[in-house]
Amino acid sequence: MAQMCVLTEDTMCVECGECSRCDLNPEKTCDNCLKCVKSDADYLAIEIDEVIEDSEE
C-alpha cells in the first residue's frame, strides 16, 4: 500500500524528498541539528503527537 504525503494530506507520496528538506536551508537535507527550534529552555525537544505504524507489518 502506498503512503500518503506528510505535507499534503490528499496526495500520495512520490518520494520527492520535500519532507526531508531543512527549514532554514532548503538546499540541505535535514540532519536533525534542531537549529530551527528556537527556545530559551534548558533543552530542545519536539513533542510527538501521534505515531503512525505501517499497516503492512
Jmol script that loads the backbone (N, CA, C; Angstrom):
load data "model"
ATOM      1  N   MET A   1       0.830  -1.172   0.000  1.00  0.00           N
ATOM      2  CA  MET A   1       0.000   0.000   0.000  1.00  0.00           C
ATOM      3  C   MET A   1       0.883   1.246   0.000  1.00  0.00           C
ATOM      4  N   ALA A   2       0.592   2.204  -0.857  1.00  0.00           N
ATOM      5  CA  ALA A   2       1.377   3.417  -0.960  1.00  0.00           C
ATOM      6  C   ALA A   2       1.099   4.338   0.224  1.00  0.00           C
ATOM      7  N   GLN A   3       2.104   5.107   0.599  1.00  0.00           N
ATOM      8  CA  GLN A   3       1.969   6.044   1.706  1.00  0.00           C
ATOM      9  C   GLN A   3       1.392   7.363   1.225  1.00  0.00           C
ATOM     10  N   MET A   4       0.745   8.060   2.144  1.00  0.00           N
ATOM     11  CA  MET A   4       0.234   9.391   1.865  1.00  0.00           C
ATOM     12  C   MET A   4       1.333  10.401   2.157  1.00  0.00           C
ATOM     13  N   CYS A   5       1.326  11.512   1.433  1.00  0.00           N
ATOM     14  CA  CYS A   5       2.288  12.589   1.635  1.00  0.00           C
ATOM     15  C   CYS A   5       2.066  13.211   3.011  1.00  0.00           C
ATOM     16  N   VAL A   6       3.137  13.462   3.755  1.00  0.00           N
ATOM     17  CA  VAL A   6       3.002  14.063   5.080  1.00  0.00           C
ATOM     18  C   VAL A   6       2.816  15.572   5.004  1.00  0.00           C
ATOM     19  N   LEU A   7       3.079  16.182   3.852  1.00  0.00           N
ATOM     20  CA  LEU A   7       2.925  17.625   3.688  1.00  0.00           C
ATOM     21  C   LEU A   7       1.595  18.012   3.069  1.00  0.00           C
ATOM     22  N   THR A   8       1.076  17.169   2.185  1.00  0.00           N
ATOM     23  CA  THR A   8      -0.193  17.426   1.518  1.00  0.00           C
ATOM     24  C   THR A   8      -1.101  16.232   1.769  1.00  0.00           C
ATOM     25  N   GLU A   9      -2.131  16.416   2.560  1.00  0.00           N
ATOM     26  CA  GLU A   9      -2.972  15.307   3.026  1.00  0.00           C
ATOM     27  C   GLU A   9      -3.596  14.462   1.921  1.00  0.00           C
ATOM     28  N   ASP A  10      -4.026  15.086   0.839  1.00  0.00           N
ATOM     29  CA  ASP A  10      -4.776  14.372  -0.190  1.00  0.00           C
ATOM     30  C   ASP A  10      -3.912  13.822  -1.325  1.00  0.00           C
ATOM     31  N   THR A  11      -2.606  13.772  -1.123  1.00  0.00           N
ATOM     32  CA  THR A  11      -1.688  13.358  -2.182  1.00  0.00           C
ATOM     33  C   THR A  11      -0.917  12.109  -1.754  1.00  0.00           C
ATOM     34  N   MET A  12      -0.689  11.234  -2.707  1.00  0.00           N
ATOM     35  CA  MET A  12       0.121  10.051  -2.431  1.00  0.00           C
ATOM     36  C   MET A  12       1.599  10.447  -2.427  1.00  0.00           C
ATOM     37  N   CYS A  13       2.400   9.776  -1.643  1.00  0.00           N
ATOM     38  CA  CYS A  13       3.836  10.032  -1.579  1.00  0.00           C
ATOM     39  C   CYS A  13       4.489   9.583  -2.883  1.00  0.00           C
ATOM     40  N   VAL A  14       5.260  10.489  -3.487  1.00  0.00           N
ATOM     41  CA  VAL A  14       6.002  10.162  -4.705  1.00  0.00           C
ATOM     42  C   VAL A  14       7.509  10.195  -4.437  1.00  0.00           C
ATOM     43  N   GLU A  15       7.867  10.177  -3.131  1.00  0.00           N
ATOM     44  CA  GLU A  15       9.257  10.170  -2.682  1.00  0.00           C
ATOM     45  C   GLU A  15      10.064  11.319  -3.288  1.00  0.00           C
ATOM     46  N   CYS A  16       9.469  12.541  -3.283  1.00  0.00           N
ATOM     47  CA  CYS A  16      10.143  13.715  -3.826  1.00  0.00           C
ATOM     48  C   CYS A  16      11.228  14.229  -2.882  1.00  0.00           C
ATOM     49  N   GLY A  17      11.154  13.888  -1.588  1.00  0.00           N
ATOM     50  CA  GLY A  17      12.152  14.304  -0.618  1.00  0.00           C
ATOM     51  C   GLY A  17      11.880  15.669  -0.001  1.00  0.00           C
ATOM     52  N   GLU A  18      10.792  16.311  -0.380  1.00  0.00           N
ATOM     53  CA  GLU A  18      10.478  17.653   0.132  1.00  0.00           C
ATOM     54  C   GLU A  18      10.283  17.636   1.648  1.00  0.00           C
ATOM     55  N   CYS A  19       9.791  16.555   2.198  1.00  0.00           N
ATOM     56  CA  CYS A  19       9.569  16.464   3.641  1.00  0.00           C
ATOM     57  C   CYS A  19      10.878  16.311   4.418  1.00  0.00           C
ATOM     58  N   SER A  20      11.975  16.039   3.741  1.00  0.00           N
ATOM     59  CA  SER A  20      13.272  15.891   4.391  1.00  0.00           C
ATOM     60  C   SER A  20      14.151  17.123   4.242  1.00  0.00           C
ATOM     61  N   ARG A  21      13.622  18.198   3.686  1.00  0.00           N
ATOM     62  CA  ARG A  21      14.390  19.429   3.486  1.00  0.00           C
ATOM     63  C   ARG A  21      14.533  20.190   4.800  1.00  0.00           C
ATOM     64  N   CYS A  22      15.667  20.854   4.948  1.00  0.00           N
ATOM     65  CA  CYS A  22      15.932  21.716   6.100  1.00  0.00           C
ATOM     66  C   CYS A  22      15.058  22.960   6.004  1.00  0.00           C
ATOM     67  N   ASP A  23      14.429  23.365   7.099  1.00  0.00           N
ATOM     68  CA  ASP A  23      13.585  24.561   7.110  1.00  0.00           C
ATOM     69  C   ASP A  23      14.411  25.836   6.962  1.00  0.00           C
ATOM     70  N   LEU A  24      15.640  25.827   7.438  1.00  0.00           N
ATOM     71  CA  LEU A  24      16.484  27.018   7.376  1.00  0.00           C
ATOM     72  C   LEU A  24      17.258  27.128   6.067  1.00  0.00           C
ATOM     73  N   ASN A  25      17.616  25.997   5.474  1.00  0.00           N
ATOM     74  CA  ASN A  25      18.362  25.972   4.222  1.00  0.00           C
ATOM     75  C   ASN A  25      17.752  24.910   3.316  1.00  0.00           C
ATOM     76  N   PRO A  26      16.839  25.296   2.424  1.00  0.00           N
ATOM     77  CA  PRO A  26      16.144  24.325   1.571  1.00  0.00           C
ATOM     78  C   PRO A  26      17.065  23.513   0.655  1.00  0.00           C
ATOM     79  N   GLU A  27      18.299  23.944   0.495  1.00  0.00           N
ATOM     80  CA  GLU A  27      19.262  23.198  -0.328  1.00  0.00           C
ATOM     81  C   GLU A  27      19.808  21.977   0.421  1.00  0.00           C
ATOM     82  N   LYS A  28      19.585  21.932   1.727  1.00  0.00           N
ATOM     83  CA  LYS A  28      20.164  20.898   2.586  1.00  0.00           C
ATOM     84  C   LYS A  28      19.090  19.901   3.039  1.00  0.00           C
ATOM     85  N   THR A  29      19.471  18.654   3.175  1.00  0.00           N
ATOM     86  CA  THR A  29      18.596  17.643   3.754  1.00  0.00           C
ATOM     87  C   THR A  29      18.690  17.764   5.276  1.00  0.00           C
ATOM     88  N   CYS A  30      17.555  17.655   5.945  1.00  0.00           N
ATOM     89  CA  CYS A  30      17.523  17.776   7.410  1.00  0.00           C
ATOM     90  C   CYS A  30      18.433  16.730   8.044  1.00  0.00           C
ATOM     91  N   ASP A  31      19.283  17.198   8.979  1.00  0.00           N
ATOM     92  CA  ASP A  31      20.154  16.277   9.706  1.00  0.00           C
ATOM     93  C   ASP A  31      19.852  16.302  11.209  1.00  0.00           C
ATOM     94  N   ASN A  32      18.660  16.801  11.558  1.00  0.00           N
ATOM     95  CA  ASN A  32      18.193  16.846  12.948  1.00  0.00           C
ATOM     96  C   ASN A  32      19.100  17.660  13.862  1.00  0.00           C
ATOM     97  N   CYS A  33      19.651  18.764  13.344  1.00  0.00           N
ATOM     98  CA  CYS A  33      20.517  19.618  14.158  1.00  0.00           C
ATOM     99  C   CYS A  33      19.715  20.448  15.160  1.00  0.00           C
ATOM    100  N   LEU A  34      18.419  20.621  14.946  1.00  0.00           N
ATOM    101  CA  LEU A  34      17.486  21.355  15.803  1.00  0.00           C
ATOM    102  C   LEU A  34      17.772  22.853  15.876  1.00  0.00           C
ATOM    103  N   LYS A  35      18.525  23.405  14.932  1.00  0.00           N
ATOM    104  CA  LYS A  35      18.750  24.845  14.893  1.00  0.00           C
ATOM    105  C   LYS A  35      17.466  25.597  14.570  1.00  0.00           C
ATOM    106  N   CYS A  36      16.500  24.918  13.964  1.00  0.00           N
ATOM    107  CA  CYS A  36      15.219  25.542  13.613  1.00  0.00           C
ATOM    108  C   CYS A  36      14.291  25.664  14.815  1.00  0.00           C
ATOM    109  N   VAL A  37      14.608  24.979  15.909  1.00  0.00           N
ATOM    110  CA  VAL A  37      13.792  25.036  17.117  1.00  0.00           C
ATOM    111  C   VAL A  37      14.375  26.122  18.013  1.00  0.00           C
ATOM    112  N   LYS A  38      13.668  27.251  18.113  1.00  0.00           N
ATOM    113  CA  LYS A  38      14.157  28.374  18.913  1.00  0.00           C
ATOM    114  C   LYS A  38      13.478  28.350  20.269  1.00  0.00           C
ATOM    115  N   SER A  39      14.299  28.360  21.309  1.00  0.00           N
ATOM    116  CA  SER A  39      13.747  28.298  22.650  1.00  0.00           C
ATOM    117  C   SER A  39      14.796  28.734  23.657  1.00  0.00           C
ATOM    118  N   ASP A  40      14.336  29.259  24.786  1.00  0.00           N
ATOM    119  CA  ASP A  40      15.236  29.599  25.882  1.00  0.00           C
ATOM    120  C   ASP A  40      15.275  28.494  26.931  1.00  0.00           C
ATOM    121  N   ALA A  41      14.721  27.362  26.604  1.00  0.00           N
ATOM    122  CA  ALA A  41      14.672  26.244  27.543  1.00  0.00           C
ATOM    123  C   ALA A  41      16.063  25.650  27.734  1.00  0.00           C
ATOM    124  N   ASP A  42      16.213  24.849  28.769  1.00  0.00           N
ATOM    125  CA  ASP A  42      17.479  24.189  29.057  1.00  0.00           C
ATOM    126  C   ASP A  42      17.776  23.055  28.084  1.00  0.00           C
ATOM    127  N   TYR A  43      16.770  22.623  27.346  1.00  0.00           N
ATOM    128  CA  TYR A  43      16.938  21.555  26.370  1.00  0.00           C
ATOM    129  C   TYR A  43      16.024  21.830  25.187  1.00  0.00           C
ATOM    130  N   LEU A  44      16.287  21.189  24.064  1.00  0.00           N
ATOM    131  CA  LEU A  44      15.455  21.317  22.869  1.00  0.00           C
ATOM    132  C   LEU A  44      14.762  19.992  22.625  1.00  0.00           C
ATOM    133  N   ALA A  45      13.483  20.050  22.293  1.00  0.00           N
ATOM    134  CA  ALA A  45      12.726  18.835  22.034  1.00  0.00           C
ATOM    135  C   ALA A  45      11.551  19.157  21.125  1.00  0.00           C
ATOM    136  N   ILE A  46      11.075  18.156  20.463  1.00  0.00           N
ATOM    137  CA  ILE A  46       9.876  18.270  19.643  1.00  0.00           C
ATOM    138  C   ILE A  46       8.879  17.255  20.182  1.00  0.00           C
ATOM    139  N   GLU A  47       7.699  17.734  20.542  1.00  0.00           N
ATOM    140  CA  GLU A  47       6.681  16.848  21.085  1.00  0.00           C
ATOM    141  C   GLU A  47       6.054  16.029  19.968  1.00  0.00           C
ATOM    142  N   ILE A  48       5.906  14.732  20.195  1.00  0.00           N
ATOM    143  CA  ILE A  48       5.299  13.821  19.222  1.00  0.00           C
ATOM    144  C   ILE A  48       3.838  13.639  19.594  1.00  0.00           C
ATOM    145  N   ASP A  49       2.944  14.016  18.672  1.00  0.00           N
ATOM    146  CA  ASP A  49       1.503  13.903  18.911  1.00  0.00           C
ATOM    147  C   ASP A  49       0.990  12.490  18.679  1.00  0.00           C
ATOM    148  N   GLU A  50       1.547  11.852  17.656  1.00  0.00           N
ATOM    149  CA  GLU A  50       0.976  10.593  17.209  1.00  0.00           C
ATOM    150  C   GLU A  50       2.054   9.768  16.523  1.00  0.00           C
ATOM    151  N   VAL A  51       1.974   8.458  16.672  1.00  0.00           N
ATOM    152  CA  VAL A  51       2.864   7.536  15.980  1.00  0.00           C
ATOM    153  C   VAL A  51       2.012   6.725  15.013  1.00  0.00           C
ATOM    154  N   ILE A  52       2.353   6.816  13.739  1.00  0.00           N
ATOM    155  CA  ILE A  52       1.596   6.078  12.718  1.00  0.00           C
ATOM    156  C   ILE A  52       2.445   4.888  12.294  1.00  0.00           C
ATOM    157  N   GLU A  53       1.958   3.702  12.559  1.00  0.00           N
ATOM    158  CA  GLU A  53       2.689   2.491  12.200  1.00  0.00           C
ATOM    159  C   GLU A  53       2.242   2.010  10.841  1.00  0.00           C
ATOM    160  N   ASP A  54       3.176   1.435  10.094  1.00  0.00           N
ATOM    161  CA  ASP A  54       2.879   0.883   8.784  1.00  0.00           C
ATOM    162  C   ASP A  54       2.004  -0.344   8.960  1.00  0.00           C
ATOM    163  N   SER A  55       0.866  -0.375   8.295  1.00  0.00           N
ATOM    164  CA  SER A  55      -0.080  -1.470   8.451  1.00  0.00           C
ATOM    165  C   SER A  55       0.321  -2.743   7.716  1.00  0.00           C
ATOM    166  N   GLU A  56       1.379  -2.690   6.904  1.00  0.00           N
ATOM    167  CA  GLU A  56       1.812  -3.864   6.140  1.00  0.00           C
ATOM    168  C   GLU A  56       2.546  -4.872   7.006  1.00  0.00           C
ATOM    169  N   GLU A  57       3.035  -4.457   8.155  1.00  0.00           N
ATOM    170  CA  GLU A  57       3.820  -5.350   9.024  1.00  0.00           C
ATOM    171  C   GLU A  57       2.960  -6.309   9.765  1.00  0.00           C
TER     172      GLU A  57
END
end "model"
wireframe off; spacefill off
backbone 0.3
color backbone group
